[in-house]
Amino acid sequence: KLASLNGKIQVVTMGYSKCEYACPRLMADMKAVEKGLPEKLRKQVGFNFFSVDTTDTPERLKTFGNSHKVDFTRWNFFSSNTPTIQELAVVLGTNYRRINDKDFAHSNLITVLNEKGEIVHRQEGLSGPPEPIIAAIVKAARASK
């Protein structure tokens, strides 16, 4: 459940581990946000990748995370069943659909949730500047004090 992430600012995206185009770019965009955060704030933010592919196993997602050299103390990778994925996609405003046995078409969206789990920022597209997301995280952190 998305509510399980409450209590900490979260940066969230949806994709799938076998993606060869958008998802590696989304990961790079999220890592740029992580890198751009002040060190103290970086430790207070979670980064989350939710798979739209029900065949993404925890092992496959861990391999995907390792391939992007993430810090697993801050990063989480999730998979679930179709109804749960669909519900999360609706909440986050992410569209996706399977286009063949291997691939999905999906929104390229990075979402920031405040400590209460409320959406405070969305950035759509690939290779967007990290500064608007960083500013939203800083603002959410200030609001939570």
N, C-alpha and C positions, 0 to 999 in steps of 0.2 A: 504494500500500500504506500502511496505517495506520502501519506501522513507520517509514516515511520521516519521520514527524513526531517520532520519538524525539529526545531530547536537550533538549527544551524542554517545559514544562508546556503543555498544550493544552486549550482549551475547544471542545467539538464539539457540533454538532446536525445533524440530517438534515431535509430538507424539499425544496421545489422553488420555482423562481423565479416561476411563474405563480400561486402560492398567494395568495389574497386575505384569508385569515383568520389561520390559526395561524402561518405563517412570518413575516409582518411582526411579529407579537407575539414570536415566539422571537428574532428579530433584536433587537428592542427590549430584551428581557430580557438577551441577551448583551452588548449595548452598555452596559446599566446595570452589569453585572459589570465590564466593561472600565473604565468611568468610576470605579467604586468602588475599584479597585485603587490602592495607592500608586504614584506615578509610576515609581519605580525598578523595582518588580515588574511593572508594566504592560508595560514594554519586554521582559520575559523570558517573556511568555505569548503563545501563538499562539491565534487564534480561527479556527474552521473550520466551513464550511457545506458539507455533502455532499448533493448532489441525488439524490433518488430517481427523478428523471425523466431517462431516457436522451436525451430531446430537448433538455435544457438544454445549450446550447453554451457554450464559454468566453466568448464575446461576451455572450450573454444573462446569464450569471452575473456578469460584470463590470458590466453595466448594473444588475443587481439590487443588487450591492454598492454601486455609486455612488448608487443611489436611497436607500440607507440610510446614506450618508455615512460609510463605513468607511475606516479607515486601512489601505491595502493593504500597508503594511510589517508589519502584525500580522495581517491577515485573509487567508484563503485560501478559495477557492470551487472545489469539485471536482465533476466529473461522470464517469460511467464507463458500462460495459456492465452489463446486468442481473445476470449472475452475481457480479460484483464488488460491486455495490450490495447484493445480497442477503447476501453474506458479511459485509460491513461492518455491515449492519443486525443480523445475528445477534450479532456481536461486541459491538455497542453496546447490544443489547437493545431495538432500535427495531422496531416493527411498522409495516408500510405495505402498502397495496394500491391499485391503480388503481380508481377508482369510475366514471370516464367518460373520454372522449377528452382532457379537460383537467385533471381533478382526481384527487388521491390522498387517501386517508384515511391519517393517519400519527400515530405517537406524538409527543407534545409533550415532548421530552426534551432536556435539556442535560447533557452528560457532561464531567467533568474527568479528564484523563489526566495522570499524573505524567511525569517525564522519561524513564522506562523504557517508557512507553506503557501502563501499567497503569491500570485504572479506579479512581479514588480517591473519586469522588462522582458521584451522579446526582440530578438534580432533574426531577421530572415535573410537567407542568401549565404553564399559561400565567400570566404576570404574577406569578410567584412572587418572593419577596424575594431580592435579590441576595446578601445577607449570608451565607447558608450556602455558596454557591458560592465567594464571596470567601474565607471561612474555610478551605475545602478547598484553595484555591490557595495561601494563605499557609502552611498546614500542609505541603503538598507541597513548597513552596520551602524551608522549614526542614529538611525531611527529606533534601533533596538536597545539603545543605551538608556 
